[in-house]
Amino acid sequence: MNTSMWARAVTVIPRVSKEEWNALDVISRWLIATRSAVLVMTLNSAIIAGLLAARDGKFDLLLWLMVTVGLLFAHATNNLVNDLTDHWKGVDKDNYFRSQYGPQPLEHGLMTRNQVLLYTAVTGLVALAAGLVIVAQRGDAILWLVGAGAFFVLFYTWPLKYIGMGEVAVIVVWGPLMVGGGYYSITGEISSSIVIASLPVALAATTVLFGKHIDKLEADAAKGIRTMPVILGETDARVATIVMLSLEYALVAGLVMSGAFSWLLLTVFGALPWYLRALRIYSHPRPAAPPPEYPPNIWPLWYSAVAFQHTRRFGALFLLGLAAEVIARKLGLL
């Protein structure tokens, strides 16, 4: 067991050589192959669903655990399917963008196709098993959520990403599907306020994807991958990201002003320094080369790196505010 690599793999996407890879345990390999550092956004959505259920006095530990496992392993499966699809279509050849900022197990020769297929099958089956446990507890209506999740896992990379719908899919998945669907799985109920409350974190996740697609806009356009930034162009895509970043705060303020949530949710405004930094970055074209002080292990990520930094902090503070509201309600302070 290499617990230090586990910790590293869930915080960054580590770059490893073939020799280092061969010395790793299976958990470290799985964490790297599934790009587990980005799974934190999915974990946030699962925790938010659980906190919303607890806030309403309807929390169920078993169902929440199944929601969390199902969502995390579904996202991990999607990342593996993404790499498989891009490899089969030849997208990752010739030092393509994705291969520059972290290991692409197939393209870098770390894993064989059969090994990746095995990882994908096992990971997907874990997600499916968790979903079926929820179906057994909540009834056949959950099958629609499982089916929707499977659709996005299998078809995000192709064709959705190729026709400018990948970004829309992320808003739907990380918000209404993960948070709203997670809440429904736990409680058996859903409301418009829950769906609206899911949107700030959904937009936060989408800014990371938007940033990555702006970073590799030219590479995607050359390969015929028409992501939303490719369709919009860099300038309009940067403006769209700034709008989404701003909407995260506007939605939280609206939820508080409407009385749906308490003032404690305003803790998200503690992420404003990173929001302002993101605005400065997104207000200018991408540099041709990283600034001298830029961490070498992050480039060629530029817009996505700052969006990811903001999203981690915004998501953590959203969770903190929501958890504080749950505790305050339990103590009769609200």
C-alpha positions in Angstrom: 0.0 0.0 0.0 1.2 3.5 -0.9 -1.0 5.8 1.2 1.2 8.8 0.3 0.3 8.3 -3.4 -3.3 7.8 -2.5 -3.3 11.2 -0.8 -1.4 12.8 -3.7 -3.7 11.3 -6.3 -6.9 12.7 -4.7 -5.4 16.2 -4.6 -3.6 16.5 -7.9 -3.2 14.5 -11.1 0.3 13.1 -10.6 2.7 12.6 -13.4 4.3 9.2 -13.2 6.8 7.3 -15.2 6.4 3.7 -16.4 8.8 2.5 -13.7 6.9 4.4 -11.0 3.6 3.1 -12.3 4.8 -0.5 -12.2 5.7 -0.1 -8.5 2.3 1.2 -7.5 -0.5 -0.8 -5.8 -3.8 -1.3 -7.6 -5.6 1.4 -5.6 -3.0 4.0 -6.5 -3.3 3.0 -10.2 -7.1 3.2 -10.0 -7.0 6.6 -8.4 -4.6 7.9 -11.0 -6.4 6.3 -14.0 -9.8 7.7 -12.9 -8.4 11.2 -12.3 -9.7 11.0 -8.8 -8.5 14.6 -8.0 -11.6 15.9 -9.8 -14.0 13.5 -8.0 -14.1 16.0 -5.2 -16.7 18.0 -7.1 -18.9 14.9 -7.2 -18.3 14.2 -3.5 -19.4 17.8 -2.8 -22.7 17.1 -4.7 -23.3 13.9 -2.7 -22.6 15.6 0.6 -24.9 18.5 -0.3 -27.7 16.1 -1.1 -27.2 14.5 2.3 -27.0 17.8 4.2 -30.2 19.0 2.5 -31.9 15.8 3.6 -30.6 16.3 7.1 -31.8 19.9 7.1 -35.3 18.7 6.4 -35.1 15.9 9.0 -35.1 13.1 6.4 -31.5 11.8 6.4 -30.9 8.1 5.9 -27.3 7.0 6.3 -27.5 3.8 4.2 -29.2 5.6 1.3 -26.7 8.5 1.5 -23.8 6.1 1.5 -25.2 4.4 -1.6 -25.8 7.7 -3.3 -22.2 8.8 -2.6 -20.6 5.5 -3.7 -22.8 5.4 -6.8 -22.0 9.0 -7.9 -18.3 8.7 -7.2 -17.9 5.4 -9.1 -20.2 6.6 -11.9 -17.9 9.7 -12.4 -14.8 7.5 -12.2 -16.3 5.2 -14.8 -17.0 8.2 -17.1 -13.4 9.3 -16.8 -12.2 5.8 -17.9 -14.8 5.7 -20.7 -13.6 9.2 -21.8 -10.0 7.9 -22.1 -11.0 4.8 -23.9 -13.2 6.6 -26.4 -10.5 9.3 -27.1 -7.9 6.6 -27.5 -10.1 4.6 -29.9 -10.8 7.7 -31.9 -7.2 8.7 -32.0 -7.8 11.9 -30.2 -4.9 11.5 -27.7 -2.2 10.9 -30.3 0.6 13.3 -31.1 1.0 14.7 -27.6 -2.6 15.9 -27.5 -3.5 18.4 -24.7 -4.9 15.7 -22.3 -1.7 13.8 -22.4 0.4 16.8 -21.4 -0.9 17.6 -17.9 -1.3 14.1 -16.5 -0.9 10.4 -17.4 -3.2 9.0 -20.0 -2.8 5.3 -19.1 -3.5 4.0 -22.6 -1.6 6.6 -24.6 1.4 6.5 -22.3 1.6 2.8 -22.3 0.9 2.4 -18.6 -2.1 0.1 -19.2 -3.3 -2.1 -21.9 -6.7 -1.7 -23.5 -7.9 -4.9 -21.7 -6.8 -3.6 -18.4 -8.6 -0.3 -18.9 -11.7 -2.2 -19.9 -11.5 -4.3 -16.8 -11.1 -1.2 -14.6 -14.1 0.3 -16.4 -16.3 -2.7 -16.0 -15.5 -3.2 -12.3 -15.9 0.5 -11.5 -19.2 0.7 -13.5 -20.5 -2.4 -11.7 -19.9 -0.9 -8.3 -21.8 2.3 -9.4 -24.7 0.1 -10.7 -24.8 -2.0 -7.6 -25.1 1.1 -5.4 -28.0 2.3 -7.6 -29.8 -1.0 -7.4 -29.6 -0.9 -3.6 -31.4 2.4 -3.8 -33.9 1.0 -6.2 -34.7 -1.8 -3.7 -35.2 0.8 -1.0 -37.0 3.5 -2.9 -38.8 1.7 -5.8 -38.7 1.6 -9.6 -38.7 5.4 -9.9 -35.0 5.4 -9.1 -34.4 3.4 -12.3 -35.0 6.6 -14.3 -32.2 8.3 -12.3 -29.9 5.3 -12.8 -30.7 5.3 -16.5 -30.0 9.0 -16.8 -26.7 8.6 -15.0 -25.7 5.7 -17.3 -26.6 7.7 -20.4 -24.3 10.6 -19.4 -21.5 8.2 -18.3 -21.6 6.4 -21.7 -22.3 9.3 -24.1 -20.7 12.4 -22.6 -17.4 11.9 -24.4 -19.2 11.0 -27.7 -21.4 12.4 -29.1 -22.3 15.1 -26.4 -18.8 16.6 -26.1 -18.5 16.7 -29.9 -21.6 18.8 -30.5 -21.3 21.4 -27.8 -23.6 19.6 -25.3 -21.0 18.4 -22.9 -21.0 21.6 -20.9 -24.8 21.5 -20.7 -24.6 17.9 -19.6 -22.3 18.9 -16.7 -24.8 21.5 -15.4 -27.6 18.9 -15.5 -25.5 16.1 -13.9 -23.7 18.0 -11.1 -26.9 19.9 -10.2 -30.4 18.5 -10.7 -29.2 14.9 -11.3 -26.6 14.5 -8.5 -28.0 16.8 -5.8 -31.7 16.7 -6.8 -31.6 13.0 -7.6 -29.5 12.3 -4.6 -31.9 14.1 -2.3 -34.9 12.2 -3.9 -33.0 8.9 -3.4 -32.5 9.7 0.3 -35.9 11.2 1.1 -38.3 10.1 -1.6 -39.2 13.7 -2.2 -38.1 16.7 -4.4 -38.9 20.4 -4.6 -38.0 23.3 -6.8 -35.9 24.9 -4.0 -33.7 21.8 -3.9 -33.1 21.9 -7.6 -32.3 25.6 -7.5 -29.9 25.0 -4.5 -28.1 22.5 -6.7 -27.2 25.0 -9.4 -24.4 27.0 -7.7 -22.2 23.8 -7.4 -23.3 22.7 -10.8 -22.1 26.0 -12.3 -18.9 25.7 -10.3 -18.2 22.3 -11.8 -19.0 23.6 -15.3 -16.6 26.5 -15.0 -13.8 23.9 -14.6 -14.8 22.1 -17.7 -15.3 25.3 -19.6 -11.8 26.4 -18.6 -10.3 23.1 -19.7 -12.1 23.4 -23.1 -10.9 26.9 -23.6 -7.3 25.8 -22.7 -7.4 23.2 -25.4 -9.7 25.1 -27.8 -7.3 25.0 -30.7 -6.4 21.4 -30.2 -10.1 20.4 -30.1 -11.0 22.5 -33.2 -8.1 20.8 -35.1 -9.5 17.4 -34.3 -13.2 18.3 -35.0 -14.3 18.3 -31.4 -16.8 21.1 -31.3 -17.0 21.8 -27.5 -19.0 24.9 -26.5 -15.8 27.1 -26.3 -14.9 25.9 -29.9 -18.4 27.0 -31.0 -18.3 30.3 -29.1 -14.7 31.2 -29.7 -12.2 32.0 -26.9 -13.4 35.6 -26.1 -17.1 34.7 -25.8 -16.2 31.5 -23.9 -14.2 33.5 -21.4 -17.2 35.9 -21.0 -19.5 32.9 -20.5 -17.3 31.5 -17.8 -17.2 34.8 -16.0 -21.0 34.9 -16.1 -21.2 31.4 -14.6 -18.8 32.3 -11.9 -20.9 35.4 -11.0 -24.1 33.4 -11.1 -22.9 31.1 -8.4 -22.9 34.0 -5.9 -26.1 35.5 -7.3 -28.0 32.3 -6.9 -26.7 31.8 -3.3 -27.8 35.4 -2.5 -31.2 34.8 -4.1 -31.7 31.6 -2.0 -30.9 33.5 1.2 -33.0 36.5 0.3 -36.0 34.3 -0.6 -35.9 32.7 2.8 -35.2 29.2 1.4 -31.9 29.2 3.2 -30.4 31.1 6.2 -27.7 33.7 6.1 -25.2 31.0 7.1 -25.0 30.0 3.4 -23.4 33.3 2.7 -20.1 31.7 3.9 -19.5 31.1 0.2 -18.5 34.7 -0.2 -15.3 33.8 1.6 -14.2 32.4 -1.8 -14.3 35.9 -3.3 -10.5 36.4 -3.4 -10.3 33.3 -5.7 -13.3 34.6 -7.6 -11.6 37.9 -8.2 -8.4 36.1 -9.2 -10.4 34.0 -11.7 -12.0 37.2 -13.1 -8.5 38.7 -13.7 -7.3 35.5 -15.5 -10.5 35.2 -17.6 -10.4 38.8 -18.6 -7.3 38.3 -20.7 -6.3 35.9 -23.6 -4.4 32.8 -22.7 -0.6 33.4 -22.6 1.5 31.6 -25.1 3.8 30.3 -22.3 3.4 30.1 -18.5 4.7 33.0 -16.4 8.1 32.4 -14.8 6.5 31.8 -11.4 3.8 29.4 -12.7 4.0 25.9 -11.2 5.6 23.7 -14.0 3.4 20.7 -13.1 0.2 22.6 -13.9 0.9 23.9 -17.4 -0.7 23.7 -20.0 -3.7 24.1 -17.7 -4.4 27.8 -17.3 -8.1 28.8 -17.2 -9.2 25.4 -15.8 -6.5 25.6 -13.1 -7.8 28.8 -11.6 -11.4 27.7 -12.0 -10.6 24.5 -10.2 -9.0 26.4 -7.3 -12.1 28.6 -7.0 -14.5 25.7 -7.3 -12.7 23.7 -4.5 -13.0 26.7 -2.1 -16.5 27.7 -3.2 -17.7 24.1 -2.8 -16.1 23.7 0.6 -17.6 26.9 1.9 -21.0 26.0 0.5 -20.8 22.7 2.4 -19.7 24.6 5.6 -22.6 27.0 5.4 -25.1 24.3 4.7 -23.7 22.1 7.6 -23.8 25.1 9.9 -27.5 25.6 9.0 -28.2 21.9 9.7 -26.6 22.2 13.1 -28.3 25.5 13.9 -31.7 24.1 13.0 -31.1 21.0 15.2 -30.2 23.3 18.1 -33.3 25.4 17.6 -31.2 28.5 16.7 -33.0 29.0 13.3 
